[in-house]
């Protein structure tokens, strides 16, 4: 079987787009099996087509067994909390892992908490850059990079909050 690797940047707020893309790749005969640092790995297999879903939470064997009983095969886990699942397209239809707005909202809240912790750790770690500021080429380059990352996180926070608010309005 042929293995291909595709580079694609997907942010946490676009999990539904990532799922759709993985499902489209499967329909074309490329079955996702691994993710590493913005690279998606696929095996070519035109005999099957899957629907892909993702989840974000801590997991144990009971968690994976529950999904397995519901028809979802665990494909890959990244960073211990990002889980990829798939189910045969002709069996699962349009069924989703999370069908209720409260569960989707809770997942986006977990994502927001996760990225907030990373963000504040990064800000604290970079405080020395500003405290010991000297306008050298390296300092300016570092500040530019850190500023770009901070702006990316702010964008991510805004998008995650929009998702949380969208599902919050559907819960009540």
C-alpha positions as CSV (number, residue, x, y, z in Angstrom):
1,X,0.0,0.0,0.0
2,X,1.1,3.5,-0.8
3,X,1.6,6.0,2.0
4,X,1.3,9.7,1.3
5,X,1.9,12.7,3.6
6,X,0.0,16.0,3.3
7,X,0.9,19.3,5.0
8,X,-2.1,21.2,6.3
9,X,-2.5,23.7,9.1
10,X,-5.7,23.2,11.0
11,X,-6.5,25.2,14.1
12,X,-8.6,23.7,17.0
13,X,-11.6,25.9,16.2
14,X,-11.8,24.3,12.7
15,X,-12.2,20.7,13.9
16,X,-15.3,20.4,11.7
17,X,-13.4,21.5,8.6
18,X,-10.6,19.1,9.5
19,X,-13.1,16.2,9.8
20,X,-14.7,17.1,6.5
21,X,-11.3,17.2,4.8
22,X,-10.3,13.8,6.2
23,X,-13.7,12.4,5.1
24,X,-13.2,13.8,1.6
25,X,-9.7,12.4,1.4
26,X,-11.2,9.0,2.4
27,X,-13.8,9.2,-0.4
28,X,-10.9,9.7,-2.8
29,X,-9.2,6.5,-1.5
30,X,-6.8,8.0,1.0
31,X,-7.3,6.7,4.6
32,X,-6.0,8.8,7.4
33,X,-3.9,7.0,10.0
34,X,-1.5,9.5,11.7
35,X,-0.9,13.2,12.4
36,X,2.4,14.8,13.3
37,X,3.2,18.5,13.4
38,X,0.9,19.7,10.6
39,X,1.5,16.5,8.5
40,X,-1.4,14.1,7.9
41,X,-0.4,10.5,6.9
42,X,-2.7,8.5,4.6
43,X,-2.7,5.0,3.2
44,X,-4.1,4.6,-0.3
45,X,-7.1,2.2,-0.2
46,X,-9.9,2.7,-2.6
47,X,-12.0,-0.2,-1.4
48,X,-13.2,1.7,1.7
49,X,-14.6,5.1,2.6
50,X,-14.8,6.5,6.1
51,X,-16.4,9.3,8.0
52,X,-13.9,10.9,10.4
53,X,-14.6,12.6,13.7
54,X,-12.4,14.2,16.3
55,X,-12.6,14.6,20.0
56,X,-10.6,16.4,22.6
57,X,-10.5,15.1,26.2
58,X,-8.5,12.9,28.5
59,X,-9.2,9.2,27.7
60,X,-8.9,5.8,29.2
61,X,-9.7,2.3,27.9
62,X,-13.4,2.7,28.9
63,X,-13.6,5.8,26.8
64,X,-12.3,4.1,23.7
65,X,-14.5,1.0,24.3
66,X,-17.6,3.2,24.5
67,X,-16.8,4.8,21.1
68,X,-16.0,1.3,19.7
69,X,-19.4,0.0,20.8
70,X,-21.1,3.0,19.1
71,X,-19.4,2.0,15.8
72,X,-16.3,4.4,15.9
73,X,-12.8,3.0,15.4
74,X,-10.0,4.8,17.1
75,X,-7.4,5.8,14.5
76,X,-4.9,8.1,16.3
77,X,-4.3,10.1,19.4
78,X,-2.1,13.2,19.4
79,X,-0.8,14.9,22.6
80,X,-2.8,12.5,24.7
81,X,-6.1,14.4,24.2
82,X,-6.8,14.9,20.5
83,X,-8.5,11.7,19.3
84,X,-9.3,10.8,15.7
85,X,-12.1,8.3,15.0
86,X,-13.5,6.8,11.9
87,X,-16.5,4.7,10.9
88,X,-17.5,3.2,7.5
89,X,-19.4,5.8,5.6
90,X,-22.0,3.2,4.4
91,X,-22.7,2.1,8.0
92,X,-22.5,5.2,10.1
93,X,-24.3,7.6,7.7
94,X,-24.4,11.1,9.1
95,X,-24.2,10.1,12.7
96,X,-21.8,12.2,14.7
97,X,-19.8,11.5,17.9
98,X,-21.4,14.4,19.6
99,X,-25.0,15.0,18.6
100,X,-26.1,17.3,21.4
101,X,-25.0,21.0,21.7
102,X,-24.0,20.7,25.4
103,X,-21.4,18.1,24.6
104,X,-20.0,20.1,21.7
105,X,-19.9,23.2,23.8
106,X,-18.1,21.3,26.6
107,X,-15.4,20.0,24.1
108,X,-14.8,23.6,22.9
109,X,-14.5,24.7,26.5
110,X,-11.9,22.0,27.2
111,X,-10.0,23.2,24.1
112,X,-10.1,26.8,25.4
113,X,-8.8,25.8,28.8
114,X,-6.0,23.7,27.2
115,X,-4.8,26.5,24.9
116,X,-5.2,29.2,27.7
117,X,-2.7,27.2,29.9
118,X,-0.2,26.9,27.0
119,X,-0.7,30.6,26.1
120,X,-0.1,31.9,29.7
121,X,2.9,29.6,30.1
122,X,4.4,31.0,26.9
123,X,3.8,34.6,27.9
124,X,5.5,34.0,31.2
125,X,8.4,32.3,29.5
126,X,8.8,35.2,27.1
127,X,8.6,37.9,29.8
128,X,12.4,37.8,30.0
129,X,12.6,39.0,26.4
130,X,10.9,42.3,27.4
131,X,12.6,42.6,30.8
132,X,16.1,42.4,29.3
133,X,15.3,44.3,26.1
134,X,18.2,45.3,23.9
135,X,17.4,46.3,20.4
136,X,19.5,43.7,18.7
137,X,18.6,41.8,15.5
138,X,17.9,38.6,17.5
139,X,15.7,40.4,20.0
140,X,13.7,42.1,17.3
141,X,13.3,38.8,15.4
142,X,12.3,37.0,18.6
143,X,9.8,39.7,19.5
144,X,8.3,39.6,16.0
145,X,7.9,35.8,16.2
146,X,6.4,36.0,19.7
147,X,4.0,38.7,18.6
148,X,2.8,36.6,15.7
149,X,2.2,33.7,18.0
150,X,0.3,35.8,20.5
151,X,-1.9,37.2,17.7
152,X,-2.5,33.6,16.5
153,X,-3.6,32.6,20.0
154,X,-5.9,35.7,20.3
155,X,-7.5,34.7,17.0
156,X,-7.9,31.1,18.3
157,X,-9.4,32.3,21.5
158,X,-11.9,34.5,19.7
159,X,-13.0,31.7,17.4
160,X,-13.3,29.2,20.3
161,X,-15.4,31.7,22.2
162,X,-17.6,32.1,19.2
163,X,-18.1,28.4,18.9
164,X,-18.8,28.1,22.7
165,X,-21.4,30.9,22.5
166,X,-23.0,29.3,19.4
167,X,-23.5,26.1,21.2
168,X,-24.4,27.8,24.5
169,X,-27.4,29.5,22.7
170,X,-28.5,26.0,21.5
171,X,-28.3,24.5,24.9
172,X,-30.8,26.8,26.6
